[in-house]
Amino acid sequence: MRNLLLMTTWFIPALAMAASDIPPIVKQFGEQQGIHNIKEIDAPGGVKSWIGQYQDMGVTLFMTPDGKHIISGYLYDDKGKNISEAYFQKEIYIPLGRQMWDTLNKTQPLKEGAQTAPRKVYVFADPFCPYCKKFWAEAQPWVKAGKVQLNTLLVAFLNPKSGPNATAILNAADSVAAWKEYELSGGKILPELKGTSSRDTFNVLQQHQKLMDELGANATPAIYYMNDRNELQQVVGMPDQKQLLEMFGPKPD
């Protein structure tokens, strides 16, 4: 398990500095090099420094005392430790993760468990993903005990039948019950899909896939939750027992 790192520029505008606060040479360098979300930091040693995002990673920018030159890279201390990473976490990765969490909370997932559960977990799942079924089964003791609310966002890409199966579940009169029955049956019991997929259901699946891509996941299950420090965490693939306890808490008796 790891902290969720920087994903896309989709969230950048809310965090970016006002252009007038950035020296022209820094702003120009950022534009030329494709560096976004530039923000000044109080770096040790007295050198004027900024951090920014280049593609999917943070970068540190330094301005020479004459104000005419920019150096890009990372900042290290006298023991060789990369101290730029701490700035990236505080100023970029953690705020972005919290905005991503807010976005997940605005979706309409298949909700299982109490709304008052102390822990909330989101998972992107394909109907034909065996590890999604295993994760769902592993989560049930915490869900039934009221300790975790499990929020499933269906996606469809593993199998030609993923789309029709996900559509049948989402279009069921009780989609949560249909998903539970589907998982408990090992994918054998599926609501009858009457007619063709509605545009609304197609759009929901597309939106889920788009959000999963923006979060940087390329496989299922893709799991997201907030840790005790209010930092977004990502686990892609079936979690091990240690990871399950970290995301769900102590196992209920």
Buried (B, 14 or more C-beta within 10 A) or exposed (E): BEBBBBBBBBBBEEBBBEEEEBBEBBBEBBEEBEBBBBBBBEBEEEEBBBBBBBEEEBBBBBBEEEEEEBEBEEBEEEEEEEBBBEBBBEBBBBBBBBBBBEBBEEEEBBBBBBEEBEBBBBBBBBBBBEBBBBBBEBBBBBBEBEBBBBBBBBBBBBEEBBBBBBBBBBBBEEBBBBBBBBBBEEBEEBBEBEEEBEEEBBEBBEBBBEBBBBBBBEBBBBBBBBEEEEBBBBBBBBBEEEBBEBBBBEEEE
